[in-house]
Amino acid sequence: MTLLSLSHAPLDSLKASFVELGANPAYHELLLTVLWYGVVHTSALVRCTAARMFELTLRGMSEALVDKRVAPALVTLSSDPEFSVRIATIPAFGTIMETVIQREVGNEWNLFNLYVLLR
């Protein structure tokens, strides 16, 4: 993820890998660990890529992982000093609203909180 981001290479292969691995719950922890390294990376390019990849990993992820691992990572990214990183979190927040909220999970995830996070 780091090399592709820093070299401005297309992310298609990375996206395909995340979708394929994300389909198997056995790999969710691993994917989230990789993404966390992207969240705390010094380069805004890598942080943007991490934010984009969260959207791909959310579907089918357990409620507990979304609450304990994904939400804190997205909150961290949404308060990034780089505007491009903050913008890159919007699709992942939308996916949370689309998938998690519809399952009525995580009472703290509602429209008001999403608005507060993104302003």
A tleap script that builds the chain and sets N, CA, C and O, in Angstrom:
source leaprc.protein.ff14SB
mol = sequence {
  NMET THR LEU LEU SER LEU SER HIE ALA PRO
  LEU ASP SER LEU LYS ALA SER PHE VAL GLU
  LEU GLY ALA ASN PRO ALA TYR HIE GLU LEU
  LEU LEU THR VAL LEU TRP TYR GLY VAL VAL
  HIE THR SER ALA LEU VAL ARG CYS THR ALA
  ALA ARG MET PHE GLU LEU THR LEU ARG GLY
  MET SER GLU ALA LEU VAL ASP LYS ARG VAL
  ALA PRO ALA LEU VAL THR LEU SER SER ASP
  PRO GLU PHE SER VAL ARG ILE ALA THR ILE
  PRO ALA PHE GLY THR ILE MET GLU THR VAL
  ILE GLN ARG GLU VAL GLY ASN GLU TRP ASN
  LEU PHE ASN LEU TYR VAL LEU LEU CARG
}
set mol.1.N position { 0.828 -1.175 0.000 }
set mol.1.CA position { 0.000 0.000 0.000 }
set mol.1.C position { 0.881 1.252 0.000 }
set mol.1.O position { 0.609 2.217 -0.713 }
set mol.2.N position { 1.926 1.218 0.800 }
set mol.2.CA position { 2.806 2.374 0.902 }
set mol.2.C position { 3.506 2.657 -0.421 }
set mol.2.O position { 3.516 3.795 -0.892 }
set mol.3.N position { 4.086 1.631 -1.016 }
set mol.3.CA position { 4.817 1.824 -2.275 }
set mol.3.C position { 3.904 2.296 -3.397 }
set mol.3.O position { 4.268 3.194 -4.156 }
set mol.4.N position { 2.733 1.706 -3.505 }
set mol.4.CA position { 1.791 2.133 -4.545 }
set mol.4.C position { 1.371 3.582 -4.339 }
set mol.4.O position { 1.287 4.351 -5.296 }
set mol.5.N position { 1.110 3.948 -3.106 }
set mol.5.CA position { 0.684 5.316 -2.809 }
set mol.5.C position { 1.778 6.322 -3.114 }
set mol.5.O position { 1.545 7.327 -3.787 }
set mol.6.N position { 2.961 6.046 -2.621 }
set mol.6.CA position { 4.065 7.002 -2.780 }
set mol.6.C position { 4.538 7.132 -4.220 }
set mol.6.O position { 5.081 8.168 -4.604 }
set mol.7.N position { 4.337 6.096 -5.015 }
set mol.7.CA position { 4.763 6.162 -6.415 }
set mol.7.C position { 3.631 6.614 -7.343 }
set mol.7.O position { 3.793 6.638 -8.563 }
set mol.8.N position { 2.497 6.966 -6.762 }
set mol.8.CA position { 1.335 7.422 -7.546 }
set mol.8.C position { 0.884 6.370 -8.553 }
set mol.8.O position { 0.357 6.704 -9.615 }
set mol.9.N position { 1.089 5.121 -8.222 }
set mol.9.CA position { 0.692 4.011 -9.105 }
set mol.9.C position { -0.814 3.783 -8.986 }
set mol.9.O position { -1.420 4.153 -7.981 }
set mol.10.N position { -1.415 3.181 -10.001 }
set mol.10.CA position { -2.845 2.847 -9.909 }
set mol.10.C position { -3.093 1.897 -8.736 }
set mol.10.O position { -2.273 1.032 -8.430 }
set mol.11.N position { -4.233 2.080 -8.094 }
set mol.11.CA position { -4.550 1.287 -6.907 }
set mol.11.C position { -5.471 0.109 -7.211 }
set mol.11.O position { -5.984 -0.526 -6.289 }
set mol.12.N position { -5.684 -0.189 -8.481 }
set mol.12.CA position { -6.621 -1.244 -8.860 }
set mol.12.C position { -6.266 -2.599 -8.254 }
set mol.12.O position { -7.144 -3.303 -7.756 }
set mol.13.N position { -5.004 -2.965 -8.290 }
set mol.13.CA position { -4.605 -4.270 -7.747 }
set mol.13.C position { -4.776 -4.299 -6.234 }
set mol.13.O position { -5.170 -5.321 -5.671 }
set mol.14.N position { -4.483 -3.188 -5.578 }
set mol.14.CA position { -4.659 -3.106 -4.133 }
set mol.14.C position { -6.141 -3.205 -3.770 }
set mol.14.O position { -6.512 -3.913 -2.834 }
set mol.15.N position { -6.974 -2.498 -4.508 }
set mol.15.CA position { -8.421 -2.557 -4.271 }
set mol.15.C position { -8.941 -3.980 -4.462 }
set mol.15.O position { -9.726 -4.473 -3.652 }
set mol.16.N position { -8.503 -4.634 -5.529 }
set mol.16.CA position { -8.941 -6.008 -5.784 }
set mol.16.C position { -8.511 -6.934 -4.649 }
set mol.16.O position { -9.266 -7.817 -4.242 }
set mol.17.N position { -7.313 -6.734 -4.146 }
set mol.17.CA position { -6.826 -7.559 -3.034 }
set mol.17.C position { -7.660 -7.341 -1.781 }
set mol.17.O position { -8.009 -8.298 -1.090 }
set mol.18.N position { -7.980 -6.085 -1.484 }
set mol.18.CA position { -8.778 -5.794 -0.293 }
set mol.18.C position { -10.188 -6.364 -0.416 }
set mol.18.O position { -10.734 -6.881 0.558 }
set mol.19.N position { -10.775 -6.275 -1.595 }
set mol.19.CA position { -12.117 -6.829 -1.795 }
set mol.19.C position { -12.088 -8.342 -1.626 }
set mol.19.O position { -12.938 -8.917 -0.947 }
set mol.20.N position { -11.105 -8.979 -2.248 }
set mol.20.CA position { -11.007 -10.451 -2.173 }
set mol.20.C position { -10.742 -10.923 -0.744 }
set mol.20.O position { -11.408 -11.839 -0.262 }
set mol.21.N position { -9.787 -10.314 -0.072 }
set mol.21.CA position { -9.475 -10.712 1.303 }
set mol.21.C position { -10.595 -10.318 2.264 }
set mol.21.O position { -10.870 -11.029 3.230 }
set mol.22.N position { -11.232 -9.193 1.997 }
set mol.22.CA position { -12.317 -8.735 2.858 }
set mol.22.C position { -13.542 -9.619 2.816 }
set mol.22.O position { -14.373 -9.573 3.723 }
set mol.23.N position { -13.664 -10.424 1.776 }
set mol.23.CA position { -14.795 -11.337 1.670 }
set mol.23.C position { -14.704 -12.481 2.675 }
set mol.23.O position { -15.699 -13.152 2.949 }
set mol.24.N position { -13.523 -12.699 3.218 }
set mol.24.CA position { -13.308 -13.773 4.183 }
set mol.24.C position { -13.059 -13.159 5.566 }
set mol.24.O position { -12.038 -12.500 5.762 }
set mol.25.N position { -13.965 -13.360 6.522 }
set mol.25.CA position { -13.800 -12.779 7.861 }
set mol.25.C position { -12.489 -13.151 8.555 }
set mol.25.O position { -12.047 -12.440 9.458 }
set mol.26.N position { -11.873 -14.238 8.150 }
set mol.26.CA position { -10.603 -14.637 8.757 }
set mol.26.C position { -9.497 -13.612 8.495 }
set mol.26.O position { -8.511 -13.566 9.231 }
set mol.27.N position { -9.651 -12.804 7.469 }
set mol.27.CA position { -8.629 -11.819 7.103 }
set mol.27.C position { -8.947 -10.403 7.573 }
set mol.27.O position { -8.150 -9.495 7.335 }
set mol.28.N position { -10.076 -10.186 8.225 }
set mol.28.CA position { -10.465 -8.838 8.616 }
set mol.28.C position { -9.470 -8.185 9.566 }
set mol.28.O position { -9.106 -7.024 9.379 }
set mol.29.N position { -9.028 -8.915 10.575 }
set mol.29.CA position { -8.050 -8.364 11.521 }
set mol.29.C position { -6.751 -7.977 10.813 }
set mol.29.O position { -6.174 -6.924 11.083 }
set mol.30.N position { -6.310 -8.830 9.918 }
set mol.30.CA position { -5.088 -8.552 9.168 }
set mol.30.C position { -5.235 -7.293 8.326 }
set mol.30.O position { -4.348 -6.439 8.321 }
set mol.31.N position { -6.350 -7.175 7.617 }
set mol.31.CA position { -6.584 -5.988 6.790 }
set mol.31.C position { -6.626 -4.721 7.640 }
set mol.31.O position { -6.082 -3.687 7.254 }
set mol.32.N position { -7.270 -4.811 8.790 }
set mol.32.CA position { -7.346 -3.636 9.661 }
set mol.32.C position { -5.986 -3.252 10.230 }
set mol.32.O position { -5.709 -2.071 10.440 }
set mol.33.N position { -5.147 -4.235 10.478 }
set mol.33.CA position { -3.787 -3.949 10.940 }
set mol.33.C position { -2.996 -3.234 9.851 }
set mol.33.O position { -2.300 -2.256 10.124 }
set mol.34.N position { -3.103 -3.718 8.629 }
set mol.34.CA position { -2.427 -3.066 7.500 }
set mol.34.C position { -2.940 -1.638 7.343 }
set mol.34.O position { -2.158 -0.707 7.150 }
set mol.35.N position { -4.254 -1.473 7.425 }
set mol.35.CA position { -4.835 -0.135 7.272 }
set mol.35.C position { -4.406 0.800 8.394 }
set mol.35.O position { -4.201 1.992 8.164 }
set mol.36.N position { -4.268 0.270 9.609 }
set mol.36.CA position { -3.846 1.137 10.709 }
set mol.36.C position { -2.445 1.695 10.459 }
set mol.36.O position { -2.166 2.850 10.781 }
set mol.37.N position { -1.570 0.876 9.889 }
set mol.37.CA position { -0.238 1.398 9.536 }
set mol.37.C position { -0.367 2.537 8.535 }
set mol.37.O position { 0.418 3.485 8.568 }
set mol.38.N position { -1.346 2.450 7.652 }
set mol.38.CA position { -1.600 3.546 6.720 }
set mol.38.C position { -2.170 4.768 7.407 }
set mol.38.O position { -1.839 5.895 7.040 }
set mol.39.N position { -3.017 4.565 8.395 }
set mol.39.CA position { -3.631 5.683 9.130 }
set mol.39.C position { -2.571 6.525 9.829 }
set mol.39.O position { -2.676 7.751 9.857 }
set mol.40.N position { -1.564 5.888 10.387 }
set mol.40.CA position { -0.550 6.608 11.165 }
set mol.40.C position { 0.707 6.922 10.354 }
set mol.40.O position { 1.696 7.401 10.909 }
set mol.41.N position { 0.677 6.661 9.062 }
set mol.41.CA position { 1.841 6.918 8.213 }
set mol.41.C position { 2.109 8.415 8.104 }
set mol.41.O position { 1.192 9.230 8.205 }
set mol.42.N position { 3.365 8.761 7.899 }
set mol.42.CA position { 3.730 10.182 7.817 }
set mol.42.C position { 3.303 10.843 6.507 }
set mol.42.O position { 3.175 12.066 6.451 }
set mol.43.N position { 3.084 10.065 5.469 }
set mol.43.CA position { 2.708 10.619 4.172 }
set mol.43.C position { 1.193 10.731 4.028 }
set mol.43.O position { 0.456 9.784 4.305 }
set mol.44.N position { 0.748 11.901 3.592 }
set mol.44.CA position { -0.679 12.109 3.343 }
set mol.44.C position { -1.179 11.208 2.216 }
set mol.44.O position { -2.344 10.811 2.219 }
set mol.45.N position { -0.322 10.880 1.260 }
set mol.45.CA position { -0.719 9.986 0.173 }
set mol.45.C position { -1.105 8.603 0.707 }
set mol.45.O position { -2.094 8.012 0.274 }
set mol.46.N position { -0.326 8.111 1.633 }
set mol.46.CA position { -0.601 6.794 2.225 }
set mol.46.C position { -1.856 6.862 3.092 }
set mol.46.O position { -2.671 5.940 3.077 }
set mol.47.N position { -2.012 7.938 3.840 }
set mol.47.CA position { -3.208 8.088 4.666 }
set mol.47.C position { -4.465 8.175 3.798 }
set mol.47.O position { -5.506 7.629 4.163 }
set mol.48.N position { -4.377 8.854 2.657 }
set mol.48.CA position { -5.514 8.913 1.714 }
set mol.48.C position { -5.856 7.519 1.191 }
set mol.48.O position { -7.027 7.144 1.122 }
set mol.49.N position { -4.850 6.774 0.834 }
set mol.49.CA position { -5.088 5.412 0.340 }
set mol.49.C position { -5.738 4.560 1.418 }
set mol.49.O position { -6.673 3.811 1.135 }
set mol.50.N position { -5.259 4.664 2.637 }
set mol.50.CA position { -5.861 3.909 3.741 }
set mol.50.C position { -7.333 4.277 3.895 }
set mol.50.O position { -8.181 3.402 4.067 }
set mol.51.N position { -7.631 5.558 3.832 }
set mol.51.CA position { -9.025 6.004 3.961 }
set mol.51.C position { -9.893 5.404 2.864 }
set mol.51.O position { -11.023 4.987 3.119 }
set mol.52.N position { -9.373 5.360 1.658 }
set mol.52.CA position { -10.134 4.781 0.540 }
set mol.52.C position { -10.338 3.277 0.708 }
set mol.52.O position { -11.384 2.746 0.338 }
set mol.53.N position { -9.355 2.602 1.258 }
set mol.53.CA position { -9.448 1.153 1.410 }
set mol.53.C position { -10.459 0.745 2.488 }
set mol.53.O position { -11.021 -0.349 2.426 }
set mol.54.N position { -10.692 1.613 3.469 }
set mol.54.CA position { -11.676 1.277 4.502 }
set mol.54.C position { -13.042 1.023 3.894 }
set mol.54.O position { -13.758 0.120 4.326 }
set mol.55.N position { -13.405 1.803 2.905 }
set mol.55.CA position { -14.705 1.609 2.262 }
set mol.55.C position { -14.856 0.187 1.734 }
set mol.55.O position { -15.932 -0.404 1.822 }
set mol.56.N position { -13.782 -0.352 1.189 }
set mol.56.CA position { -13.829 -1.680 0.583 }
set mol.56.C position { -13.872 -2.802 1.615 }
set mol.56.O position { -14.335 -3.900 1.308 }
set mol.57.N position { -13.405 -2.547 2.814 }
set mol.57.CA position { -13.340 -3.602 3.825 }
set mol.57.C position { -14.563 -3.654 4.728 }
set mol.57.O position { -14.736 -4.620 5.472 }
set mol.58.N position { -15.411 -2.636 4.679 }
set mol.58.CA position { -16.520 -2.558 5.626 }
set mol.58.C position { -17.641 -3.555 5.380 }
set mol.58.O position { -18.231 -4.067 6.331 }
set mol.59.N position { -17.935 -3.831 4.147 }
set mol.59.CA position { -19.064 -4.721 3.856 }
set mol.59.C position { -18.763 -6.121 4.394 }
set mol.59.O position { -17.739 -6.722 4.070 }
set mol.60.N position { -19.666 -6.617 5.210 }
set mol.60.CA position { -19.493 -7.945 5.772 }
set mol.60.C position { -18.630 -7.998 7.010 }
set mol.60.O position { -18.429 -9.073 7.576 }
set mol.61.N position { -18.112 -6.858 7.445 }
set mol.61.CA position { -17.274 -6.833 8.637 }
set mol.61.C position { -18.173 -6.868 9.882 }
set mol.61.O position { -19.280 -6.329 9.881 }
set mol.62.N position { -17.688 -7.492 10.901 }
set mol.62.CA position { -18.486 -7.610 12.129 }
set mol.62.C position { -18.707 -6.243 12.762 }
set mol.62.O position { -17.910 -5.318 12.604 }
set mol.63.N position { -19.800 -6.154 13.471 }
set mol.63.CA position { -20.155 -4.920 14.170 }
set mol.63.C position { -19.076 -4.533 15.179 }
set mol.63.O position { -18.745 -3.357 15.334 }
set mol.64.N position { -18.545 -5.523 15.848 }
set mol.64.CA position { -17.525 -5.258 16.869 }
set mol.64.C position { -16.274 -4.644 16.252 }
set mol.64.O position { -15.707 -3.706 16.812 }
set mol.65.N position { -15.839 -5.160 15.110 }
set mol.65.CA position { -14.656 -4.598 14.461 }
set mol.65.C position { -14.907 -3.179 13.965 }
set mol.65.O position { -14.026 -2.324 14.050 }
set mol.66.N position { -16.094 -2.932 13.454 }
set mol.66.CA position { -16.414 -1.575 13.002 }
set mol.66.C position { -16.361 -0.619 14.182 }
set mol.66.O position { -15.786 0.465 14.080 }
set mol.67.N position { -16.951 -1.010 15.292 }
set mol.67.CA position { -16.980 -0.139 16.469 }
set mol.67.C position { -15.604 0.047 17.107 }
set mol.67.O position { -15.255 1.151 17.524 }
set mol.68.N position { -14.828 -1.029 17.181 }
set mol.68.CA position { -13.565 -0.971 17.916 }
set mol.68.C position { -12.348 -0.601 17.076 }
set mol.68.O position { -11.390 -0.034 17.601 }
set mol.69.N position { -12.370 -0.908 15.789 }
set mol.69.CA position { -11.174 -0.686 14.973 }
set mol.69.C position { -11.394 0.319 13.845 }
set mol.69.O position { -10.563 1.200 13.624 }
set mol.70.N position { -12.509 0.186 13.133 }
set mol.70.CA position { -12.728 1.043 11.966 }
set mol.70.C position { -13.100 2.457 12.391 }
set mol.70.O position { -12.516 3.428 11.908 }
set mol.71.N position { -14.059 2.574 13.286 }
set mol.71.CA position { -14.520 3.906 13.697 }
set mol.71.C position { -13.373 4.770 14.240 }
set mol.71.O position { -13.239 5.918 13.818 }
set mol.72.N position { -12.544 4.261 15.156 }
set mol.72.CA position { -11.440 5.097 15.634 }
set mol.72.C position { -10.463 5.501 14.521 }
set mol.72.O position { -9.951 6.620 14.512 }
set mol.73.N position { -10.217 4.595 13.601 }
set mol.73.CA position { -9.307 4.914 12.496 }
set mol.73.C position { -9.899 6.010 11.611 }
set mol.73.O position { -9.199 6.942 11.217 }
set mol.74.N position { -11.178 5.896 11.306 }
set mol.74.CA position { -11.810 6.912 10.463 }
set mol.74.C position { -11.912 8.254 11.178 }
set mol.74.O position { -11.762 9.302 10.550 }
set mol.75.N position { -12.164 8.233 12.466 }
set mol.75.CA position { -12.189 9.486 13.224 }
set mol.75.C position { -10.809 10.128 13.201 }
set mol.75.O position { -10.691 11.343 13.041 }
set mol.76.N position { -9.779 9.330 13.358 }
set mol.76.CA position { -8.411 9.849 13.276 }
set mol.76.C position { -8.157 10.485 11.920 }
set mol.76.O position { -7.638 11.598 11.838 }
set mol.77.N position { -8.523 9.778 10.857 }
set mol.77.CA position { -8.306 10.304 9.510 }
set mol.77.C position { -9.172 11.526 9.221 }
set mol.77.O position { -8.741 12.429 8.504 }
set mol.78.N position { -10.370 11.566 9.761 }
set mol.78.CA position { -11.263 12.695 9.488 }
set mol.78.C position { -10.818 13.974 10.185 }
set mol.78.O position { -11.325 15.055 9.889 }
set mol.79.N position { -9.876 13.851 11.103 }
set mol.79.CA position { -9.335 15.046 11.757 }
set mol.79.C position { -7.896 15.320 11.312 }
set mol.79.O position { -7.170 16.067 11.967 }
set mol.80.N position { -7.497 14.720 10.210 }
set mol.80.CA position { -6.151 14.894 9.666 }
set mol.80.C position { -5.929 16.351 9.246 }
set mol.80.O position { -6.863 17.009 8.790 }
set mol.81.N position { -4.716 16.853 9.393 }
set mol.81.CA position { -4.443 18.230 8.953 }
set mol.81.C position { -4.558 18.418 7.434 }
set mol.81.O position { -4.804 19.528 6.963 }
set mol.82.N position { -4.382 17.351 6.683 }
set mol.82.CA position { -4.472 17.432 5.220 }
set mol.82.C position { -5.929 17.289 4.779 }
set mol.82.O position { -6.598 16.307 5.100 }
set mol.83.N position { -6.398 18.280 4.043 }
set mol.83.CA position { -7.780 18.284 3.570 }
set mol.83.C position { -8.083 17.063 2.711 }
set mol.83.O position { -9.169 16.493 2.815 }
set mol.84.N position { -7.145 16.652 1.868 }
set mol.84.CA position { -7.369 15.509 0.977 }
set mol.84.C position { -7.622 14.222 1.759 }
set mol.84.O position { -8.395 13.371 1.320 }
set mol.85.N position { -6.983 14.079 2.899 }
set mol.85.CA position { -7.181 12.887 3.738 }
set mol.85.C position { -8.582 12.922 4.338 }
set mol.85.O position { -9.284 11.910 4.348 }
set mol.86.N position { -8.985 14.083 4.836 }
set mol.86.CA position { -10.329 14.201 5.412 }
set mol.86.C position { -11.395 13.879 4.372 }
set mol.86.O position { -12.359 13.173 4.669 }
set mol.87.N position { -11.231 14.385 3.168 }
set mol.87.CA position { -12.189 14.132 2.089 }
set mol.87.C position { -12.222 12.640 1.742 }
set mol.87.O position { -13.287 12.105 1.432 }
set mol.88.N position { -11.089 11.975 1.790 }
set mol.88.CA position { -11.013 10.554 1.426 }
set mol.88.C position { -11.784 9.660 2.393 }
set mol.88.O position { -12.064 8.506 2.065 }
set mol.89.N position { -12.131 10.163 3.571 }
set mol.89.CA position { -12.887 9.353 4.536 }
set mol.89.C position { -14.386 9.327 4.235 }
set mol.89.O position { -15.096 8.458 4.743 }
set mol.90.N position { -14.870 10.242 3.437 }
set mol.90.CA position { -16.320 10.367 3.221 }
set mol.90.C position { -16.951 9.084 2.675 }
set mol.90.O position { -17.983 8.665 3.200 }
set mol.91.N position { -16.383 8.435 1.644 }
set mol.91.CA position { -17.009 7.190 1.176 }
set mol.91.C position { -17.089 6.102 2.259 }
set mol.91.O position { -18.068 5.357 2.309 }
set mol.92.N position { -16.082 6.008 3.114 }
set mol.92.CA position { -16.118 4.995 4.176 }
set mol.92.C position { -17.217 5.324 5.189 }
set mol.92.O position { -17.924 4.425 5.646 }
set mol.93.N position { -17.364 6.600 5.542 }
set mol.93.CA position { -18.454 6.981 6.435 }
set mol.93.C position { -19.794 6.682 5.772 }
set mol.93.O position { -20.728 6.240 6.441 }
set mol.94.N position { -19.899 6.915 4.480 }
set mol.94.CA position { -21.128 6.595 3.759 }
set mol.94.C position { -21.423 5.111 3.783 }
set mol.94.O position { -22.576 4.704 3.929 }
set mol.95.N position { -20.391 4.302 3.641 }
set mol.95.CA position { -20.576 2.846 3.696 }
set mol.95.C position { -21.028 2.415 5.079 }
set mol.95.O position { -21.865 1.522 5.208 }
set mol.96.N position { -20.482 3.041 6.117 }
set mol.96.CA position { -20.942 2.733 7.478 }
set mol.96.C position { -22.421 3.054 7.594 }
set mol.96.O position { -23.195 2.262 8.132 }
set mol.97.N position { -22.810 4.203 7.094 }
set mol.97.CA position { -24.224 4.583 7.176 }
set mol.97.C position { -25.091 3.598 6.394 }
set mol.97.O position { -26.191 3.247 6.821 }
set mol.98.N position { -24.590 3.169 5.268 }
set mol.98.CA position { -25.338 2.267 4.395 }
set mol.98.C position { -25.475 0.867 4.985 }
set mol.98.O position { -26.534 0.248 4.874 }
set mol.99.N position { -24.427 0.371 5.603 }
set mol.99.CA position { -24.423 -1.015 6.058 }
set mol.99.C position { -24.666 -1.163 7.542 }
set mol.99.O position { -25.551 -1.914 7.953 }
set mol.100.N position { -23.904 -0.467 8.344 }
set mol.100.CA position { -23.971 -0.656 9.789 }
set mol.100.C position { -25.229 -0.039 10.368 }
set mol.100.O position { -25.911 -0.669 11.177 }
set mol.101.N position { -25.544 1.170 9.972 }
set mol.101.CA position { -26.715 1.828 10.546 }
set mol.101.C position { -27.986 1.091 10.164 }
set mol.101.O position { -28.917 1.006 10.965 }
set mol.102.N position { -28.036 0.563 8.964 }
set mol.102.CA position { -29.224 -0.179 8.562 }
set mol.102.C position { -29.426 -1.415 9.421 }
set mol.102.O position { -30.552 -1.886 9.578 }
set mol.103.N position { -28.352 -1.938 9.975 }
set mol.103.CA position { -28.463 -3.090 10.874 }
set mol.103.C position { -28.706 -2.635 12.305 }
set mol.103.O position { -28.771 -3.459 13.217 }
set mol.104.N position { -28.843 -1.324 12.508 }
set mol.104.CA position { -29.077 -0.714 13.814 }
set mol.104.C position { -28.010 -1.119 14.821 }
set mol.104.O position { -28.296 -1.586 15.924 }
set mol.105.N position { -26.785 -0.923 14.399 }
set mol.105.CA position { -25.651 -1.261 15.241 }
set mol.105.C position { -24.905 0.011 15.568 }
set mol.105.O position { -24.868 0.940 14.762 }
set mol.106.N position { -24.314 0.057 16.735 }
set mol.106.CA position { -23.495 1.198 17.103 }
set mol.106.C position { -24.325 2.462 17.190 }
set mol.106.O position { -24.296 3.282 16.273 }
set mol.107.N position { -25.056 2.634 18.264 }
set mol.107.CA position { -25.967 3.768 18.406 }
set mol.107.C position { -25.281 5.105 18.191 }
set mol.107.O position { -25.941 6.082 17.835 }
set mol.108.N position { -23.973 5.172 18.398 }
set mol.108.CA position { -23.280 6.441 18.218 }
set mol.108.C position { -23.135 6.835 16.751 }
set mol.108.O position { -22.799 7.977 16.439 }
set mol.109.N position { -23.389 5.886 15.855 }
set mol.109.CA position { -23.299 6.194 14.425 }
set mol.109.C position { -24.670 6.609 13.923 }
set mol.109.O position { -25.498 5.766 13.577 }
set mol.110.N position { -24.900 7.897 13.888 }
set mol.110.CA position { -26.126 8.423 13.324 }
set mol.110.C position { -25.794 9.650 12.494 }
set mol.110.O position { -24.641 10.079 12.459 }
set mol.111.N position { -26.758 10.204 11.845 }
set mol.111.CA position { -26.504 11.328 10.945 }
set mol.111.C position { -25.878 12.515 11.655 }
set mol.111.O position { -24.980 13.161 11.115 }
set mol.112.N position { -26.346 12.807 12.861 }
set mol.112.CA position { -25.796 13.950 13.568 }
set mol.112.C position { -24.319 13.769 13.861 }
set mol.112.O position { -23.520 14.677 13.630 }
set mol.113.N position { -23.953 12.600 14.369 }
set mol.113.CA position { -22.548 12.351 14.671 }
set mol.113.C position { -21.689 12.387 13.416 }
set mol.113.O position { -20.563 12.884 13.448 }
set mol.114.N position { -22.210 11.863 12.314 }
set mol.114.CA position { -21.466 11.915 11.064 }
set mol.114.C position { -21.242 13.364 10.648 }
set mol.114.O position { -20.150 13.725 10.209 }
set mol.115.N position { -22.266 14.186 10.785 }
set mol.115.CA position { -22.148 15.597 10.456 }
set mol.115.C position { -21.079 16.252 11.330 }
set mol.115.O position { -20.234 16.994 10.828 }
set mol.116.N position { -21.115 15.983 12.621 }
set mol.116.CA position { -20.161 16.588 13.554 }
set mol.116.C position { -18.736 16.168 13.199 }
set mol.116.O position { -17.817 16.985 13.249 }
set mol.117.N position { -18.552 14.899 12.843 }
set mol.117.CA position { -17.215 14.415 12.498 }
set mol.117.C position { -16.658 15.066 11.244 }
set mol.117.O position { -15.457 15.319 11.152 }
set mol.118.N position { -17.520 15.336 10.286 }
set mol.118.CA position { -17.046 15.819 8.988 }
set mol.118.C position { -16.991 17.337 8.872 }
set mol.118.O position { -16.493 17.849 7.870 }
set mol.119.N position { -17.478 18.059 9.848 }
set mol.119.CA position { -17.437 19.522 9.687 }
set mol.119.C position { -16.130 20.105 10.097 }
set mol.119.O position { -15.945 21.320 10.019 }
savepdb mol mol.pdb
quit
